[in-house]
Amino acid sequence: MLFFYVVRIFKNTWFSRFADKEGITDDELKEMANQLETGQTGANLGGGVYEAAMDKKYKSEVSMVNHQSAESLFRLGIIDADEMKEFDEGCLVQKPETNNASEKSLKMEHATA
């Protein structure tokens, strides 16, 4: 006998806003849920809560190697947090900046249309 089950994922308003701000797409969340479901990642914190890390998005393979080297130096205390922040800015794809005033005006225009 073969059983199938459906996993449903819910996002509350707070998390939706957080995900949008951090640039986390629904497809990335679905992939993370699949990995959790198959036991590939994450720690079970109890109560149906799991801890998982999203992959960093690098500008290029060279940026990835540079950033990983900088992380190692940071963990060893060779570079400080300010220098690590510079590596983050230079090597990682930056999260999109949101203009709250524009978003609010678009929502108001949509609501009045």
C-alpha positions in Angstrom: 0.0 0.0 0.0 1.4 3.4 -1.0 0.6 6.6 1.0 0.9 10.1 -0.1 0.8 13.2 2.0 0.8 16.9 1.3 2.9 19.3 3.2 1.4 22.8 3.4 3.5 25.8 4.1 2.0 29.0 5.6 3.5 32.5 5.8 2.1 35.0 8.2 2.2 38.7 7.5 5.3 39.3 9.6 7.3 36.6 7.8 6.0 37.7 4.4 7.4 41.2 5.0 10.6 39.8 6.4 11.1 37.5 3.3 10.4 40.3 0.9 12.8 42.6 2.7 15.5 39.9 2.7 14.9 38.9 -0.9 13.8 35.4 -0.1 11.5 34.0 -2.8 8.7 31.5 -2.5 10.7 29.0 -4.6 13.6 29.2 -2.2 11.3 28.6 0.7 9.8 25.6 -1.1 13.3 24.2 -1.7 14.2 24.7 2.0 10.9 22.9 3.0 11.8 20.0 0.6 15.3 19.7 2.2 13.8 19.8 5.7 11.3 17.1 4.8 14.0 14.8 3.5 16.2 15.4 6.5 19.0 17.1 4.4 19.3 20.2 6.6 18.2 21.9 9.7 18.0 21.2 13.4 14.7 20.2 15.0 14.1 22.8 17.7 10.8 21.1 18.8 7.2 21.9 18.4 7.5 21.6 14.6 10.1 24.4 14.4 13.3 23.8 12.4 16.4 25.8 12.1 17.9 26.1 8.6 20.3 28.5 6.8 19.7 30.0 3.4 22.6 29.9 1.0 24.5 33.1 0.5 24.4 34.6 -3.0 27.8 35.5 -4.3 28.5 37.9 -7.2 30.9 35.3 -8.8 32.9 32.2 -8.0 36.0 34.4 -7.3 33.8 36.4 -4.8 32.7 33.2 -3.2 36.3 32.1 -2.6 37.4 35.5 -1.3 34.4 35.7 1.0 34.9 32.2 2.4 38.6 33.0 3.1 37.6 36.2 4.8 35.1 34.3 7.0 37.9 32.0 8.1 40.1 35.0 8.9 37.2 36.5 10.8 36.6 33.4 12.9 40.3 33.3 13.7 40.2 36.9 14.8 42.7 38.1 12.1 40.2 40.6 10.6 37.5 42.5 12.6 33.8 43.0 12.0 34.2 46.2 10.0 36.6 44.4 7.5 34.2 41.5 7.3 31.4 43.9 6.5 33.5 45.2 3.6 33.9 41.7 2.3 30.1 41.2 2.6 29.4 44.3 0.6 32.0 43.4 -2.1 31.3 39.7 -2.5 27.6 39.1 -1.8 24.7 40.1 -3.9 23.0 42.9 -2.0 19.4 42.7 -1.0 17.2 44.9 -3.0 16.5 48.2 -1.4 12.8 49.0 -0.9 11.3 52.4 -1.1 8.5 52.3 1.5 6.9 55.5 0.3 6.7 54.1 -3.3 5.2 50.8 -2.1 2.6 52.6 0.0 1.6 54.9 -2.8 1.3 51.9 -5.2 -0.9 50.1 -2.6 -3.1 53.2 -2.2 -3.4 53.6 -6.0 -4.3 49.9 -6.3 -6.9 50.2 -3.4 -8.6 53.2 -5.0 -8.6 51.8 -8.5 
